[in-house]
Amino acid sequence: FVMSNVYMENTVHSTDGGPRGQYMTPEDEWDRDLLLDPAWEKQQRKTFTAWCNSHLRKAGTQIENIEDDFRNGLKLMLLLEVISGERLPKPDKGKMRFHKIANVNKALDFICSKGVKLVSIGAEEIVDGNTKMTLGMIWTIILRFAIQDISVEETSAKEGLLLWCQRKTAPYRNVNVQNFHISWKDGLALCALIHRHRPDLIDYSKLKKDDPIGNLNTAFEVAEKYLDIPKMLDAEDIVNTPKPDEKAIMTYVSCFYHAFAGAEQAETAANRICKVLAVNQENEKLMEEYEKLASELLEWIRKTIPWLENRTAEHHMRAMQQKLEDFRDYRRIHKPPRVQEKCQLEINFNTLQTKLRLSNRPAFMPSEGKMVSDIANAWKGLEQVEKGYEEWLLTEIRRLERLDHLAEKFKQKSSLHQSWTSGKEELLSMKDYESASLMEIRALMRKHEAFESDLAAHQDRVEQIAAIAQELNNSSSSSSINLSGVNPYTKVKHLVPLRDQMLQEEVARQQANERLRRQFAAQANIIGPWIQTKMEEIGHVSVDIAGSLEEQMNNLKQYEQNIINYKSNIDKLEGDHQLSQESLIFDNKHTNYTMEHIRVGWEQLLTTIARTINEVENQILTRDAKGISQEQLNEFRASFNHFDRKRNGMMDPDDFRACLISMGYDLGEVEFARIMTLVDSNNTGVVTFQAFIDFMTRETAETDTADQVMASFKILASDKSYITVDELRRELPPEQAEYCISRMTRYTELHTTLEWTLAS
């Protein structure tokens, strides 16, 4: 049949030459099986006969020859009544061929009534004793009534039975069940199944892999004697057949599944425990990751702030420019990964809280000082000193630049003045007037009068030089500007070409600076609006109610990829900004965007897209856990958007109150305060859409209670007040067993208590 790829079809096909479907018919498959290995028919005959007798004996009868004893249809109908617990139509008592065909048809009709679509199996073939058709019919019955309803962890029929075998035999050495043929040849898998449920019947440690016949016979004998499972296989046939018949093995193994049906309760208990433990393990991992990331981030902030607070100025321009270079490396290289860590920390926290709420577990409370709000405050402090640090650096660099300019100006003016005063003292000390005539004396007096007039003109220059010296003294108390070495004999004519060269160089520098300003502004005036546009588009996507959450997620992922691809433009702008700083350009009339504005906007954009994606992921978690339809989500979103008056994705308490009143809630102050503690447990003063959904659907989640988990442990412990390490390792997968063992408190020296489950 279609469900198991044998003997079922979507439509019933005739046996008299009518149309055939695209699937292989039972007869065709049986012919193929026999052609592959003639020994399979022998195995099937023995197994199917024993399986039928295991049920017929309940009615006080049995069969000897499977193709002969079902020919009249009587025992076939009886078999179906026994295994189904239902009554079939009264059989025809006549012994004519048409009576037999009628009885077989009643049996086949009953099989079809159970949802089985028979393919090319007709009553005539059964009545005529067609071995292959008879075996095919019995296999169909086995599949439908012994295998089809087997369900393990959302897998059913053959796959469910295989998974059950794998789960049960996983802890055993030399057992690796991958199929229903060669995996069973050495007999260890069968012995493991028995030992798993009845360890008192087999000493598994004494079994040897190189004794397959001994292992198989041990399993057959124990199963028949203690489990009421008749021997359906021959050890020699299994061992000597390269690939034992899958249908025969599956039939026999299914008997063990049903024989241990009483253990299904333990299976269910183990599954429940595994489910709870898996949730605990995942949540604990998220908690550990949060604590680790929070500690590392806070430590980095703690070490970085003193560096940014250190405002000790350097004495030389080169040293201050190195500080600026270090700060640039910090902003471009060291800080961006920390921005991502901070964003990831918030995402992990929100995801963890959502998962805890959905599983009815207490909210996660980080260690003292590591709340999201603590990290946000620390980060805010970092950015405050960071901003002040850059302003201080630029101020100091401007101060040193001005000092250098003043020092150069002082040197030039001092040099000119000293050139003028050179020789004047000697001239004024001369007594050349003692031997001069009256005419010569008058000439000397006129010359002195001219000197006095020139001296008065130089008085302003001297005062200017003194003022520059005073400013240098006031501004360079912490700087070591060298004013010595002025050449008193430098001539003015030497300064003229030098000044001309300096002026030309300054013009070139200013022109280059203007090019840098325009180049930076051209990019910044594109990047700034682009960032703002993307922020607005993301906001629209996050509140859009036109599409499903998956469609929102796809749109946001596309935005995220576009943003990541845009990073090269930010890097190029950083390069132009670096050139501007190296050229001591600190103003730009061509743009309102500074590099700091772009950096902050870029960081906010990356953080916003990551947070928005996480919000949608958490909404999907909530929707799936609480079974919310897309229509309900759209209604919730429409209500939320209507009362989100600031259009920032959050409702103020007053807006939230108005929203609840519009939905029919009768709110007093006390009741509203209680609701606010539910939707704003961290006391942020706002209600997010995720918290709104959680509140609106708070009663609908289905989770395992502590009592249910405790009862499950009791089942695995055979109702003891403790569970042993061996029982944990036998009943649970290795990882979860060791997880329990490492966390449960000791009951005695040899046992482990269940107190941990109650505390959890």
C-alpha positions, 0 to 999 in steps of 0.5 A: 500500500502507498503508506508503506510502498507495498500492497496499498494504492490510492485506488482499487484495481481490478484483477481481471485485466482492468487498468493498472496504476503506476505502482508495483502490484503485490504480485509483481513485488512478490515475484521480484522478491522471490527472484532476488532471493528464493529463501525469502519465501521460506522465511515469510511462510514460517514467520507469517504462519507463526504470527497468524497462529499467535492470534488464532490461538486466542480463538482456539484454532491455528493453521498449518499451511498458510496457502491452504488453510485460508482458502475457504475464508473462514479462518481468515475472517476469524483472524481479522475478528481476533486482531481487530476486536470487531465482528465481521459479516456472518460467513457462508457455510457452504463448501462450494467455490463461490461460498469460499470466494464470498467469505474471502471477499468479506475478509477483503472488504473488511480490510478495505474498510480500514483504509487499505486499498488492495492492489491486484489481490483478488478472492479467486487467487486466495481460494486457488491457493496462490502462495504469493498472493496469500503471503501478500494479503497476510503482509497487508494485514500485518502492516495494517494491524501490527505496524501502521499504528506504531508512532514514535516521535512523529514518525509512524509505521515502518519508520516509527518501528525502526526509530523505536528499535534504535532508541531502545538499543542505542546504549548497547555495544555492538548494536547499530540498527539501521534496517530490518535485514542485516542489522539483526543477523548477529542476534544482538539487537534482539537480545538488546531489545529484550534486555532493555525491557527485561534485564532479568531475562538475559545477561547481555554482557556474556553475549558474543558478536561472533556467535550469531546463531547462539544469540538468535536462539537465545532471543527466540527461546527467551521471547517464547518462554517469557514474553509469549512471542512464538518463534517465527524465524530460524537462526540458521536461515537468518545467518546463512541468508546474505540479506534476511527477508525484511518483512519477516524480520519486521513482523517478528520485531513488531511483536516485541513492540506490542509485547512491551506495550506496557512500557509505552508509558515509560517511553512517553515519560522519557519523551516528556522529560527529554523535551523538558530537559532540551528546553532547560539545556537550551535556556541554560546555554542562552543564560550562560552566553548572556552572562559571559558576553555581558561580563566581557562587554562590561569589562571592555567598557570598564577598561576603555573609559579611563583611557578616554577620560585621560586628558593629559595633553602631549607637548608636540603636534606629532604626539597629539596626532598619534592620539587622534590616530589611536582614537580613529582605530578605536572607532573604526576597528575596536568599537564596531565589534562591541556594538554588535556584541551589545546588540546580540546581547539584547537579542539573546536576552529578548529571545530567552525571555520569550522562550521562558514565557512560552514554557511558563518558566520564571523570567531570567534575572542576570547577575547583579550589575549585568541587566540590559539596563546596566549595560545600556547605562555603561554604554551611555557613559562610554559614549559620553566620555568618547564624545568629550575625548574627541572634542578635547583632541581637536581642541588640543590640536588646534591649540598646538597648531596656533602655538606653532603659528605664533612661534613662527610669527615671533621668530620673524618679527624678532629677527626683523627687530634684532636686525634693526637694533644690530649695531645701534648700541655701539653707534649710540655709545660712540664719542665721535662728536668730541672731534667734530666741527660745528657743521659735523655736530649739526649733521650728527644731531639731525642723524640722531633726530632721525634715529629717535623718530625711527625708534618711535616707529619701532615702539609698536613693533616691540609691543607686538612682539611682547604681546606675542611672547606673552601669549606664547608664555600663557598658552605653552605652559605645558608645551616645549616650544623652542624660541632660541636660535633666532639669527639676529643678523637675518636680513629682511631681503632673505625673508621676502622670497621665503614668505612668498614661498610660504604664501604659495604653499598655503594657497595650495594647502587651502585648495587641497583642503577645500577639495577634501571638504567637497569630496567628504560632503558629496559622499556624506550628503548621500550616505546620511539620507540613505541611512535615514531612509532605510531606518524609516523603511525598516519601521514600515516593514515591522508594522506592516500587516499585509503579509505573513511573519515569514514574508516580513522576515524575508523582507527584513533579511533582504534589507539586512543584506543590502545594508551589509553590502553598503558598508564599503561606502562607509569605509570610503567615507572613513578614509576621506575623514582620515585625510581631513583630520590629518590635514587638520580640517575640522569644519565643513560648510558643504554638509551638515553631516559629520563623521560622528553623525554617520557613525552613530547613524550606521550603528543605529541602523545595524542595531535596528535591523538586527533587533527588528529581525529578532522581534519577528523571530520571537513573534514566530515562536509565540505564534507557533507555540500558542497556535495564533492564526495569521488573521489573529496576528493581523488583528493584534497588529492593527490594534497595536498600531492604532494606539502606538501614537508615537509610531515608534513600535511601543505603547506608553502606559496611557495608550496601552490602557486606552487599547485595553478599554477599546477591547472591552477590559474593565480596568481599575487602577489596581488591575491595570497596575497588575497587568503592567507588571505582566507586560513590562516586567523590567519596568521600562515604561513602555509596552512592546508588540511582543509583550502585547501578544504575550498578554493577549494569548497568555492562557493558550500555551500548552506546556509541561507542568512541574507535576507532570515532569515529576510524575514522568521521573516517578514512572522511570524510577518504578515509583521509587522516591529516587532514581538511579544513575543506571536508570537515567542512563538506560531511559534517557539519551546520553546527553540528557542523562548526564545533564540530569546526573550533573545537576541532581542532588545525591540521595544516598551514596548510590542513588540520586534524588528527584528533588532537583526536578521539583526545584526546577 
